[in-house]
Amino acid sequence: MEEQLESSWSKLVDKLSGWLDTLILNLPNFLIALLVFIFAYWLARNLQSITNKYLRKIISQPSIRGLLANVVSILTIILGLFLALSILNLDGTLKSLLAGAGVAGLAISLALQGTLSNTFSGLFIAIKDELNVGDWIETNGFSGKVVEIDLRNTKIKEADNNIVVVPNKLILDNPFKNFGLTNRIRTTINCGVGYESDLSNVKKIAIEAIKEIYPPKEGENIEFHYTDFGGSSIDFMLRFWVDATQKLTALEVKSEAIIKLKDTFDKNNINIPFPIRTIINQE
């Protein structure tokens, strides 16, 4: 019994001695690996701050800036971890981590396919800078002012003050009209005058009336075209340029132009006729 205890104790001492020798032998590598990981962590924190500051110049959405900055930070830490494991000669562990990360990444990407699609669409929208908070857009049957762009959705406030949440993927995959991409648009007014009117004079008066409130800039002109012989009037189309980046502004412009045309036609005795229907009684 005593001999067995001595043998077991001897084996334990030998094992501990071997571990101690291994620890002493690998202590320099362990210290270097620890320093590498600490440096990677410090670098990640600084890169996160630097990336966030740089992205402010090109991306206006804070949530997207934060995501990209976090991605840079996490990738830096992961790289530091892999370098530390490599220094410790833990290549097998490193390969297992890579394989596990690949399988986990595949499973997560399949489970969150829709969410990831919207997230990448949000990143793409932010980077291309074709859509910003404050723009008035029309997309997927909705029209309104963009009030928020996050990683998954774009929120639009309609003219009736309702908020519409549109997934970023739908905006990216479908055509959308952004009134904020240009500061000059053309507004069209359709109207008609009586058959007794002097058409040349009507054209001249209408153009001058619009020119008073919305003068065209260089290279622009006010278009006036007679379009049809209507049931009770000769119809025309009037098109002119205005400063506008939102649809509501364009509607206000059109309203003011209609008021100006009506006042001018009244002063010049130009008739805008009501629809007339003639009934013939053969009795």
C-alpha angles and dihedrals in degrees: 000000000000091000091053091051091050091049093049092047091049091051091048092050091048091050093048090045090052091050090049092050090049091048092049091046093050097037094099090050090047092051092047091048090049091050091048092052093046090050091048090052092049091047091049092054092050094044089051091056094043093047092050092051093047094048091055087075095057107022122052098187111092094202093056092044089052092049094051092046090051091049090054090048095048093047090052092051092047090051090051091050092051092049091050092051090047091053089053089052091242093142092144091054089046092053091047091052091050092048092047091048090051094051092044091048091052092049093047093047091052093047094047099035095130094043093048091047091055091045094053089044089054091051091049092050091050095048095047090050093212092128127043139169108275096033119126110228142173116213139149092000095309130107127193151095119304107240101169140011115192134165095281110020146027117222118214125191110212125212090262089057095253117140117229119197111207121185110241091234091062091052093048096044096046133056115263133185116225114194089189095068091076132034096205124061136167121242122203127209122189118201142143140222133206122275090244092062125113097243096199090052092046090053093049094047094047093050092048091049093054092042090059094061102026109028113192120242127230111304093016129104139184110249121213122178132167106227111180150356099248129199092264105003145033103251125220140181122222119193127182142163125255139172106256137140097171132055092232089059090052090052091051090050092051091049092052091048092052091051091049093049093048093050092046094048091049092052091050096043093245110156124223097195128214116235108279126205121190116210117198117202109200096191 
